Amino acid sequence: MNKNRRKQLEELCNEMTNQLEGLRALLDEEQEYYDNMPESLQSSERGDQSQEYISTMESALDDIESALGTLEEVYAS
């Protein structure tokens, strides 16, 4: 990979890292929403749906962080 493409990849990774912060913030908000629900709502369909969103966002974060780590290895080498 030439220097120019390596720099472009680094910039894209930096942008993705910034986007991850936004996703983490949304995840934190959803978790707080769930945690502040009364227990009766936590065990309802609404609570189940919130837990599903949380789980999906956590999984997406893990996948994106893994991909970013791999891409960072490319431009760092």
C-alpha positions in Angstrom: 0.0 0.0 0.0 1.4 3.4 -0.9 1.7 6.3 1.4 -1.3 8.1 0.1 -3.7 5.2 0.4 -2.3 4.4 3.9 -3.0 8.0 4.9 -6.5 7.8 3.5 -7.1 4.6 5.4 -5.9 6.2 8.6 -8.3 9.1 8.1 -11.2 6.8 7.5 -10.4 4.8 10.6 -10.3 8.0 12.6 -13.7 9.0 11.3 -15.0 5.5 12.1 -13.7 5.9 15.7 -15.6 9.2 16.0 -18.7 7.5 14.8 -18.2 4.7 17.4 -18.4 7.3 20.1 -21.8 8.3 18.9 -22.9 4.7 18.9 -21.6 4.2 22.4 -23.5 7.3 23.5 -26.7 5.9 22.0 -26.1 2.6 23.7 -25.6 4.3 27.1 -28.8 6.2 26.6 -30.7 3.1 25.8 -29.2 1.3 28.8 -30.1 4.2 31.1 -33.6 4.2 29.6 -34.0 0.5 30.4 -32.4 0.8 33.9 -34.8 3.5 34.8 -37.9 1.6 33.7 -40.1 0.3 36.4 -39.6 -3.5 36.9 -43.1 -4.1 35.4 -42.0 -2.4 32.2 -38.6 -4.1 32.1 -40.4 -7.5 31.9 -42.8 -6.3 29.3 -42.5 -6.3 25.5 -41.2 -2.8 25.7 -38.4 -3.8 28.1 -37.6 -6.9 26.0 -37.4 -4.7 22.9 -35.0 -2.3 24.7 -32.8 -5.2 25.8 -32.8 -6.4 22.2 -31.6 -3.0 21.0 -28.9 -2.9 23.7 -27.7 -6.4 22.7 -27.7 -5.5 19.0 -25.7 -2.3 19.6 -23.2 -4.1 21.8 -22.7 -6.7 19.2 -22.3 -4.1 16.5 -19.8 -2.2 18.6 -17.7 -5.3 19.1 -17.7 -6.0 15.4 -16.8 -2.5 14.4 -14.0 -2.3 17.0 -12.6 -5.6 15.7 -12.7 -4.4 12.1 -11.1 -1.1 13.1 -8.3 -2.9 14.9 -7.6 -5.0 11.8 -7.6 -1.9 9.5 -5.3 0.0 11.9 -2.8 -2.9 11.6 -2.8 -2.4 7.9 -1.9 1.3 7.9 0.4 1.0 10.9 2.6 -1.7 9.2 
